[in-house]
Amino acid sequence: MDLRRLSDKTNDFLFTKITYQRFLFALVFIALFIWLAIFTWPNRELHLYFLAVGQGDSVFIRTPDNYKILIDGGPDLTILEKLSAALPFYDRELDLVVLTHPHADHVNGLSAVLAKYKVDKVIYNPVPYKSSQYQLFKDKVKELGIKAETFTKGQVIEFGDGVKLTCFWPLGQETFAELSDVNAASIVVLAQYGEFSALLTGDAEFSQIPQLESQAWPRVQVLKVPHQGSKGAVTEKVLAQLKPDLAVVSVGENKFGHPVKSEIEKLQTCGSEIVRTDLVGTIEVVTNGKRWYYVIEKWK
């Protein structure tokens, strides 16, 4: 037996195997790089995710230049799962977190978000309200040294890529103590990109806030229905101005009967298509500033 020739063949085999493995590794690396580039490269589209977090609210926004905004965190840690599904696995940064008001179904998930993600700025108004989860949220903001600001009527945040958030409610901070219901202190935001706009309402029920109901409203394509569609959440007067094509109800299993029949009927009368997170899961709205469409997580 020629041991030398056998040794050469073995070496050739090992060399070929190593070269093949390196080739496969290179292909996987290139494919991953292309996937990441496609996922993160600005595509001039605005994405709004109405996250299915149960009986509560959470809206995630990704702008054309990949600014990432989270409005509310839902009632529990479900937000972490839903937010991870909307972001690539390696992305652990948020540009802005907004708390509309300190009720449990909006604030409870946010402390975990602040702990897991690097957050550049937080917006919340100092509404007088006592709860352990609200206090934990405020303590976490301070502990992590996150810049915190308020947001009241007339203020505008622009992201430089055509997206802007305008605050329609509440009025100045002096009104917080005068509000009989913390829901009425909810930050109401109009999100705009080109010809597209969406009204994000927190739990600000229009029938309970005369000053809010009586102001002039723009035409919007999407309305996040206030307070899971509770009684008095919307009014014919406001809907006649908004005329939303799509009405999103962020709701889960509950004992309150949300969304109530009267509010659904008002939305149907004004011609809105109604989608509910408890029935279809997370709802993603995508727009290039002119055309828009929505995608649901699951079929009814």
ABEGO torsion letter per residue (X at the ends): XBAAAAAAAAAAAAAAAAAAAAAAAAAAAAAAAAAAAAAABBAGBBBBBBBBAEBEBBBBBBBAAGBBBBBEAEABAAAAAAAAAABBAABABBABBBBABABAAAAAAAAAAAAABBBABBBBBBBBBBBAAAAAAAAAAAAAGBBBBBBBBGBBBBAGAGBBBBBAOBBBAAAAAABABAAAABBBBBBBBEABBBBBAEABBAAABAAAAABBBBBBABBBBBGGGBBGABBAAAAAAAGBABBBBBBBBBAAGOBBAAAAAAAAAAGBBBBBAAAAEBBBBBBAGABBBBBBABBX
